[in-house]
């Protein structure tokens, strides 16, 4: 009897933990992610769900490396814009704090990958990017603003 009670209690706790471990609610909308994942690896390419979870980490800076015109058309909330193709990209990005996490994105993931290489060369320790760019973000239901 005692063994059955212990098993039932373990099953109940396991079920509760499993039920509460989801990373989003309301139909999988990325705008409602509330739990932060472990720190992404430096230079990692994240899918939209992992990127949304990583954005929840305290101190994360969202960096949009598209053009100013693309940024004006819509961007992730709280994003700062530094165009990776601008002549002064290295100077501007080099002035940022190199020891905080950076969530970098562009339109499709190509320019953000380029930005990561530059940032790593400048000594950034926690930059990662969104595979598929803002297109993947919006397709997954991620919020944007103008």
C-alpha distance (Angstrom), angle and dihedral (degrees) to the residues before:
residue distance angle dihedral
X1 . . .
X2 3.79 . .
X3 3.80 90.4 .
X4 3.83 90.7 52.4
X5 3.81 91.4 49.8
X6 3.81 91.1 49.8
X7 3.81 90.6 49.2
X8 3.82 91.7 48.5
X9 3.81 91.3 50.0
X10 3.82 91.8 48.5
X11 3.81 90.2 49.0
X12 3.81 91.4 49.6
X13 3.82 93.1 49.8
X14 3.80 91.4 45.6
X15 3.81 91.2 50.6
X16 3.80 91.9 48.9
X17 3.80 92.6 50.0
X18 3.80 92.0 47.3
X19 3.80 92.5 48.1
X20 3.81 92.1 50.9
X21 3.79 97.6 44.0
X22 3.82 98.4 81.6
X23 3.79 116.0 118.6
X24 3.78 98.8 -143.5
X25 3.75 142.6 25.6
X26 3.81 141.0 -157.1
X27 3.76 99.5 52.6
X28 3.78 98.4 -36.8
X29 3.81 97.1 -64.0
X30 3.79 108.9 167.4
X31 3.79 89.7 -143.7
X32 3.79 90.0 71.0
X33 3.80 100.0 51.9
X34 3.79 107.8 132.8
X35 3.80 107.4 167.6
X36 3.79 120.5 75.7
X37 3.77 119.1 -137.5
X38 3.77 125.8 -139.8
X39 3.78 114.9 -71.9
X40 3.80 110.3 -75.5
X41 3.79 116.9 -118.8
X42 3.79 115.9 -96.1
X43 3.80 108.5 -87.9
X44 3.81 93.8 10.9
X45 3.78 122.0 157.1
X46 3.80 108.0 -135.3
X47 3.78 130.5 -165.2
X48 3.81 117.7 -128.1
X49 3.82 95.2 -92.3
X50 3.82 94.0 49.6
X51 3.82 90.3 44.1
X52 3.82 90.5 52.2
X53 3.79 90.6 50.4
X54 3.81 91.5 47.4
X55 3.81 90.4 52.3
X56 3.80 87.9 65.0
X57 3.81 92.2 65.8
X58 3.81 110.8 109.1
X59 3.78 114.9 -102.1
X60 3.81 95.9 17.4
X61 3.80 113.3 152.5
X62 3.80 116.6 -151.0
X63 3.81 110.2 -141.9
X64 3.81 121.2 -167.0
X65 3.81 109.5 -164.5
X66 3.81 97.2 -173.3
X67 3.80 125.3 108.0
X68 3.81 121.0 -74.7
X69 3.83 89.4 -108.8
X70 3.81 92.0 53.6
X71 3.80 89.9 46.7
X72 3.82 90.7 52.0
X73 3.82 90.1 53.2
X74 3.81 89.9 61.8
X75 3.80 139.2 -49.1
X76 3.78 142.0 178.3
X77 3.80 113.8 -75.4
X78 3.83 114.1 -89.0
X79 3.82 92.4 10.9
X80 3.77 121.0 149.8
X81 3.79 118.5 -146.1
X82 3.80 125.2 -133.0
X83 3.81 113.6 158.8
X84 3.81 108.9 -131.3
X85 3.82 90.4 -152.9
X86 3.81 93.9 54.2
X87 3.80 116.0 107.7
X88 3.81 91.0 -122.8
X89 3.82 97.2 49.1
X90 3.81 94.4 111.4
X91 3.80 91.6 48.1
X92 3.81 94.5 48.2
X93 3.79 96.1 43.2
X94 3.80 90.6 42.4
X95 3.81 89.3 61.0
X96 3.83 90.7 61.5
X97 3.82 123.9 95.4
X98 3.81 105.0 -87.2
X99 3.81 94.7 -157.8
X100 3.81 101.9 62.4
X101 3.81 125.3 82.8
X102 3.82 116.6 -94.0
X103 3.79 122.6 -158.6
X104 3.81 102.6 -159.5
X105 3.79 126.1 -168.2
X106 3.79 142.9 162.3
X107 3.81 134.3 172.6
X108 3.80 99.8 -66.9
X109 3.81 108.6 -1.7
X110 3.81 99.4 -96.0
X111 3.81 99.4 97.1
X112 3.80 92.0 41.4
X113 3.82 88.9 54.6
X114 3.82 88.3 52.5
X115 3.81 90.2 48.2
X116 3.82 90.2 51.8
X117 3.80 91.5 54.7
X118 3.81 90.5 51.8
X119 3.81 92.0 45.5
X120 3.80 92.4 49.6
X121 3.81 89.0 50.5
X122 3.81 88.6 53.5
X123 3.80 92.0 52.4
X124 3.80 103.4 -100.1
X125 3.79 109.4 162.0
X126 3.81 105.1 -164.6
X127 3.80 113.2 31.5
X128 3.82 122.3 134.0
X129 3.78 133.3 161.4
X130 3.78 145.5 -136.6
X131 3.80 112.9 -106.1
X132 3.79 108.9 -138.6
X133 3.80 91.7 20.1
X134 3.76 126.6 -131.7
X135 3.81 89.2 -27.6
X136 3.80 90.5 64.9
X137 3.80 89.4 43.1
X138 3.80 95.2 54.8
X139 3.82 92.5 40.8
X140 3.81 87.8 57.2
X141 3.80 91.5 50.6
X142 3.79 98.3 -100.7
X143 3.80 116.5 160.6
X144 3.79 123.5 -109.3
X145 3.77 133.8 -176.9
X146 3.82 137.6 -164.6
